[in-house]
């Protein structure tokens, strides 16, 4: 069983909100929020009941909306496929009725969460580390299982979180191990957003730098193109051989482009959410192509695993974007948990939370290594530790091609995950 962070707050508390009978709005006759005997809107299986799942994402103005919109669309396609294949336990799954925009703002995230909380069984998506942190205590006390659209190592320690893939911390460890083999660096710098996202990646880079006896520094940078001056100044002044970059794509382009214009010639390893293929059409494109590599928890959109093939078939003719890939991958564990809860004949919040702890592996249809998705184990044994490295490529559907297939470097392999990494930065 996973160790809980903040267990003292959540211990013994069980809040099952939203009792009562409201046909079709997410509340069932039994009082379980988000489970109804009535069919879903636009149901595939008209004789099925409906399980409502909520999605809270960055859909308009936040730094990750270019990823978040396809993430959300891919999840709709994923659950439509589940319904077409017969649903789960006599129910179809609806992920369209309770979709909300968090604008990548923790206060907004909590506000819209409270709006839909009483009407959904679980969250198919809660995007962002700092935004999800705003609701994590309520998720735990309410026994609401959630799929995080982020990779902070905190999620390895939270029972209600169905994380997938390597954390930012592990990803950055692997990135530095790759850089050591490829570039023989002496100085490492992490340039990162504040909070669990950036701090987790920076902490992993720090651990790996120490393991290789390399110089390390970290520079926190705020969101916004006009706010990257301090980070650029630090890069140009200190001249690190490797910069682990953990921002949004637009800010990543600003940092890389402006530092190159001022003479910086080192290399960047961008954490997965820092990339968007639009960077290849930005003023920073020449520097991006020459200096930037992307680390990632799984292979890109065009890969030919059964899961990737199913995803492409389900989303149809779209502009390729690895937001689709992420949204699809993140959905597998919740499917497995719902299937387990249905088999246990306990499709309640408490029943779903119990089912999560009974899952020791998830079938990701080849998109993650066998054995991924161990939610029954402790955080250290359950953590996925594989990462890929890709480089910018104008001819690739999502603007990157894999140059190093999934691997676990020596730092990540030997690391004991005994607390969220960012606590050690």
VOGU-3710 file (C-alpha; in Angstrom, 3 decimals, decimal comma):
1> xxxxxxxxxx> 0,000/0,000/0,000  1,273/3,475/-0,766  2,379/5,675/2,097  0,191/8,739/2,448  1,492/12,293/2,572  -0,496/14,277/5,096  -2,161/11,152/6,458  -2,827/12,909/9,723  -5,128/15,313/7,926  -7,013/12,674/6,029
11> xxxxxxxxxx> -7,058/9,869/8,596  -10,489/8,586/9,420  -12,284/11,093/7,245  -14,769/9,867/4,682  -17,006/12,343/2,960  -19,516/10,970/0,487  -21,033/14,142/-0,862  -24,065/14,597/-3,031  -26,633/12,103/-1,756  -30,082/12,202/-3,243
21> xxxxxxxxxx> -31,794/11,208/-6,468  -31,191/13,368/-9,527  -31,673/11,530/-12,801  -29,015/12,167/-15,403  -26,994/14,789/-13,519  -24,457/12,391/-12,061  -26,168/11,166/-8,884  -27,578/7,696/-8,533  -30,521/6,193/-6,745  -28,048/4,631/-4,287
31> xxxxxxxxxx> -26,587/8,007/-3,367  -23,221/7,293/-4,994  -22,158/10,437/-6,854  -21,544/9,967/-10,536  -23,286/6,595/-11,000  -26,808/6,499/-12,446  -29,212/3,845/-13,687  -30,198/6,156/-16,520  -28,076/6,007/-19,687  -25,392/8,546/-20,462
41> xxxxxxxxxx> -26,198/11,420/-22,814  -25,645/10,153/-26,364  -25,103/6,675/-24,952  -23,501/3,977/-27,090  -25,346/1,310/-25,068  -28,862/2,615/-24,448  -29,689/-0,041/-21,841  -26,653/0,723/-19,705  -26,428/2,998/-16,721  -23,899/5,819/-16,697
51> xxxxxxxxxx> -20,668/6,527/-14,820  -19,761/10,205/-14,940  -16,104/11,211/-14,745  -14,917/14,796/-14,398  -12,079/16,513/-16,268  -10,337/19,682/-15,123  -7,794/20,948/-17,620  -5,970/23,977/-19,025  -8,274/24,667/-21,957  -7,846/28,351/-22,826
61> xxxxxxxxxx> -5,209/30,719/-21,455  -2,736/28,726/-19,351  0,803/27,759/-20,437  -0,141/24,169/-21,283  -3,395/24,615/-23,217  -1,773/23,481/-26,490  -1,243/20,107/-24,811  -4,328/20,112/-22,605  -6,919/20,418/-25,371  -5,716/17,280/-27,199
71> xxxxxxxxxx> -5,262/15,507/-23,853  -8,944/16,084/-23,159  -10,023/15,082/-26,667  -7,978/11,877/-26,493  -9,644/10,932/-23,235  -13,059/11,406/-24,801  -11,968/9,106/-27,633  -10,545/6,564/-25,169  -13,763/6,230/-23,208  -15,872/6,174/-26,375
81> xxxxxxxxxx> -13,802/3,155/-27,412  -14,462/1,563/-24,008  -18,206/2,104/-24,473  -18,096/0,716/-28,007  -16,372/-2,380/-26,646  -19,259/-2,938/-24,204  -18,674/-0,495/-21,375  -17,814/-1,572/-17,844  -20,054/-3,634/-15,587  -23,279/-2,627/-17,297
91> xxxxxxxxxx> -22,359/1,053/-17,512  -21,152/3,417/-20,190  -18,608/6,064/-19,223  -19,236/9,781/-19,770  -16,274/12,201/-19,812  -17,993/15,005/-21,716  -20,623/16,462/-19,362  -18,317/17,619/-16,576  -15,310/19,129/-18,341  -13,992/22,330/-16,782
101> xxxxxxxxxx> -11,208/24,837/-17,522  -8,711/25,553/-14,728  -6,792/28,256/-16,653  -3,781/26,682/-14,922  -4,742/28,547/-11,763  -4,983/26,656/-8,439  -7,859/28,785/-7,157  -9,876/28,305/-10,349  -9,040/24,602/-10,292  -10,487/24,244/-6,800
111> xxxxxxxxxx> -13,534/26,334/-7,687  -14,540/24,226/-10,681  -13,706/21,041/-8,791  -16,193/22,016/-6,102  -18,787/22,668/-8,836  -18,585/19,121/-10,223  -17,435/17,186/-7,167  -20,901/16,007/-6,160  -21,764/14,831/-9,677  -18,845/12,571/-10,625
121> xxxxxxxxxx> -17,532/9,250/-9,401  -13,891/10,092/-10,166  -11,730/12,501/-12,140  -10,557/11,310/-15,537  -8,150/14,249/-15,547  -6,802/16,829/-13,132  -4,172/18,797/-15,025  -1,150/20,345/-13,376  0,876/19,723/-10,241  0,240/23,003/-8,364
131> xxxxxxxxxx> -3,401/23,036/-9,452  -4,032/19,476/-8,313  -2,241/20,231/-5,055  -5,102/22,659/-4,373  -7,601/19,773/-4,231  -5,522/16,792/-3,102  -6,648/16,877/0,538  -10,296/17,007/-0,518  -9,758/14,160/-2,999  -8,330/12,039/-0,196
141> xxxxxxxxxx> -10,966/12,843/2,398  -13,738/12,265/-0,157  -12,177/9,045/-1,506  -12,255/10,466/-5,039  -9,837/8,661/-7,328  -8,197/10,977/-9,858  -5,959/10,746/-12,915  -3,238/13,406/-12,713  -2,199/15,032/-15,973  1,245/15,656/-14,530
151> xxxxxxxxxx> 4,211/13,628/-13,334  5,286/14,972/-9,950  6,726/12,238/-7,718  4,213/13,273/-5,038  1,613/11,213/-6,856  3,566/8,032/-6,097  2,708/8,650/-2,455  -0,998/9,388/-2,818  -3,439/6,470/-2,788  -6,152/8,257/-4,758
161> xxxxxxxxxx> -3,850/9,268/-7,617  -3,538/7,029/-10,688  -0,247/8,298/-12,084  1,384/6,849/-15,211  4,973/6,913/-16,416  8,154/8,201/-14,831  7,961/11,273/-12,603  9,703/14,528/-13,510  12,301/13,556/-10,920  13,107/10,192/-12,505
171> xxxxxxxxxx> 12,894/11,684/-16,003  15,526/14,280/-15,118  17,798/11,673/-13,551  17,682/9,727/-16,792  18,224/12,899/-18,813  21,415/13,699/-16,903  22,651/10,101/-17,212  22,096/10,360/-20,965  23,877/13,715/-21,080  26,851/12,328/-19,164
181> xxxxxxxxxx> 27,261/9,550/-21,727  26,696/11,860/-24,702  28,254/15,226/-23,839  30,620/14,581/-20,889  29,364/17,677/-19,002  30,929/19,288/-15,948  28,254/21,851/-15,049  24,503/21,207/-14,778  21,813/23,838/-14,341  18,080/23,368/-13,798
191> xxxxxxxxxx> 15,859/26,210/-15,049  12,368/25,572/-13,798  8,952/26,825/-12,765  8,158/26,983/-9,072  6,091/24,265/-7,406  5,917/20,500/-7,712  6,423/20,522/-11,497  9,649/22,464/-11,758  11,047/21,591/-8,347  10,575/17,863/-8,890
201> xxxxxxxxxx> 12,551/17,939/-12,142  15,253/20,127/-10,621  15,565/17,754/-7,665  16,077/14,792/-9,992  18,751/16,694/-11,903  20,441/17,576/-8,615  20,509/13,924/-7,503  21,981/12,815/-10,816  24,556/15,615/-10,859  25,689/14,598/-7,377
211> xxxxxxxxxx> 25,882/10,948/-8,416  28,236/11,916/-11,242  30,131/14,475/-9,093  29,101/17,378/-11,334  28,544/21,021/-10,453  24,836/21,856/-10,038  22,774/25,032/-9,764  19,044/25,728/-9,966  17,276/28,848/-11,246  13,559/29,284/-10,592
221> xxxxxxxxxx> 11,727/31,205/-13,303  8,114/32,503/-13,419  5,638/31,994/-16,227  5,544/34,458/-19,103  7,776/35,334/-22,046  8,642/38,696/-20,517  9,781/37,057/-17,290  12,638/34,892/-18,543  15,407/37,501/-18,335  16,820/36,272/-15,028
231> xxxxxxxxxx> 17,017/32,681/-16,282  18,675/33,758/-19,525  21,139/35,932/-17,600  22,081/32,974/-15,380  22,612/30,646/-18,344  24,747/33,149/-20,230  26,803/34,031/-17,148  27,372/30,534/-15,726  27,641/28,712/-19,074  26,430/25,294/-17,877
241> xxxxxxxxxx> 27,128/22,404/-20,210  23,573/21,079/-19,712  20,372/22,915/-18,817  17,423/20,812/-17,643  14,503/23,007/-18,721  11,137/22,605/-17,001  8,684/25,272/-18,166  5,866/25,626/-20,669  6,731/25,456/-24,397  6,508/29,197/-25,071
251> xxxxxxxxxx> 8,800/30,039/-22,175  11,175/27,256/-23,225  11,458/28,820/-26,669  12,119/32,217/-25,117  14,895/30,898/-22,901  16,602/28,868/-25,627  16,316/31,573/-28,285  17,450/34,483/-26,138  20,366/32,600/-24,582  21,566/31,523/-28,026
261> xxxxxxxxxx> 21,331/35,101/-29,279  23,683/36,058/-26,445  26,211/33,391/-27,304  25,262/30,366/-25,200  26,247/27,159/-26,998  25,447/24,444/-24,434  22,699/21,816/-24,549  19,165/21,634/-23,152  17,210/18,617/-22,036  13,594/19,719/-21,819
271> xxxxxxxxxx> 11,196/17,939/-19,491  8,268/16,484/-21,436  5,686/19,326/-21,009  8,257/21,900/-22,162  7,870/20,731/-25,765  5,420/21,668/-28,485  6,138/21,308/-32,193  5,181/24,950/-32,657  8,680/25,704/-31,367  9,974/24,567/-34,758
281> xxxxxxxxxx> 8,160/27,510/-36,358  9,177/30,042/-33,720  12,064/32,539/-33,883  13,953/30,144/-31,586  13,782/27,278/-34,115  17,449/27,343/-35,204  18,631/27,220/-31,594  16,034/24,587/-30,706  17,258/22,327/-33,516  20,903/22,825/-32,612
291> xxxxxxxxxx> 20,759/22,647/-28,813  17,524/21,090/-27,550  16,574/17,497/-26,752  13,328/16,322/-25,175  13,019/13,724/-22,445  9,687/11,902/-22,289  7,911/9,177/-20,290  6,671/7,333/-23,392  7,048/7,229/-27,161  5,449/9,870/-29,410
301> xxxxxxxxxx> 2,201/9,884/-31,387  3,532/8,100/-34,483  4,873/5,010/-32,652  3,522/1,611/-33,692  2,493/-0,081/-30,456  -1,052/-1,518/-30,263  -1,981/1,331/-27,921  -0,631/4,025/-30,230  -2,424/2,441/-33,175  -5,707/2,297/-31,235
311> xxxxxxxxxx> -5,270/5,920/-30,193  -4,701/7,146/-33,734  -7,709/5,207/-34,988  -9,885/6,612/-32,200  -8,915/10,295/-32,496  -9,154/10,232/-36,296  -7,718/12,850/-38,615  -6,084/15,325/-36,267  -2,960/17,424/-36,276  -0,554/15,053/-34,460
321> xxxxxxxxxx> 0,199/16,229/-30,941  1,582/14,273/-28,010  -1,186/15,687/-25,873  -3,280/12,974/-27,541  -0,674/10,389/-26,580  -0,621/11,513/-22,961  -4,401/11,687/-22,615  -4,730/8,177/-23,989  -1,990/6,647/-21,815  -3,284/8,291/-18,648
331> xxxxxxxxxx> -6,710/6,681/-19,127  -5,661/3,027/-18,889  -5,279/2,832/-15,078  -8,731/4,300/-14,413  -10,220/1,805/-16,829  -8,475/-1,004/-14,917  -9,694/0,365/-11,583  -13,304/0,653/-12,776  -13,170/-2,884/-14,127  -11,834/-4,134/-10,792
341> xxxxxxxxxx> -14,469/-2,245/-8,819  -17,185/-3,624/-11,099  -15,841/-7,152/-10,609  -15,931/-6,499/-6,852  -19,556/-5,309/-7,260  -18,670/-2,070/-5,532  -18,889/0,872/-7,938  -18,795/3,485/-5,194  -16,063/5,981/-4,398  -14,818/3,832/-1,537
351> xxxxxxxxxx> -15,073/0,742/-3,738  -13,072/2,365/-6,516  -10,399/3,518/-4,065  -10,200/-0,024/-2,710  -9,910/-1,436/-6,226  -6,942/0,842/-6,975  -4,965/-0,765/-4,164  -5,620/-4,183/-5,688  -3,977/-3,347/-9,030  -0,383/-4,541/-9,394
361> xxxxxxxxxx> -0,055/-3,902/-13,143  -1,964/-2,243/-15,968  -2,173/-3,273/-19,617  -1,051/-0,157/-21,466  -1,176/-2,001/-24,791  2,559/-1,588/-25,203  2,703/2,166/-24,532  4,505/1,605/-21,223  6,769/-1,304/-20,203  5,223/-4,497/-18,787
371> xxxxxxxxxx> 4,692/-4,221/-15,053  3,837/-0,506/-15,159  0,840/0,542/-13,098  1,610/-1,061/-9,742  -0,677/0,748/-7,305  -0,670/-2,071/-4,749  3,028/-1,683/-3,999  4,879/0,984/-2,069  6,006/4,174/-3,834  9,535/2,941/-4,426
381> xxxxxxxxxx> 8,613/-0,409/-5,966  5,665/1,026/-7,889  7,569/3,889/-9,524  8,095/3,628/-13,285  11,713/4,501/-14,106  11,969/4,502/-17,902  12,507/7,540/-20,117  13,025/8,199/-23,817  15,117/10,913/-25,439  13,965/12,628/-28,642
391> xxxxxxxxxx> 15,360/15,357/-30,844  13,553/18,035/-32,860  12,743/16,948/-36,405  10,695/18,945/-38,910  9,597/15,748/-40,657  8,223/14,033/-37,544  4,453/14,273/-36,891  4,899/15,845/-33,454  8,179/17,555/-34,275  10,444/15,052/-32,509
401> xxxxxxxxxx> 11,980/11,676/-33,293  13,237/9,204/-30,702  17,013/8,873/-30,595  17,211/6,866/-27,365  14,544/4,238/-26,718  13,090/3,648/-23,254  15,890/3,186/-20,733  16,579/3,407/-17,023  19,867/5,081/-16,191  22,060/4,088/-13,265
411> xxxxxxxxxx> 20,957/7,052/-11,129  17,247/6,259/-11,391  17,878/2,535/-11,064  19,716/2,977/-7,784  17,534/5,717/-6,319  15,271/4,967/-3,350  12,048/6,949/-3,641  11,317/7,476/0,051  9,717/10,951/-0,250  8,591/13,250/-3,048
421> xxxxx> 11,797/14,395/-4,747  11,024/18,107/-4,618  11,230/18,000/-0,810  14,971/17,352/-1,203  15,769/20,194/-3,594
//
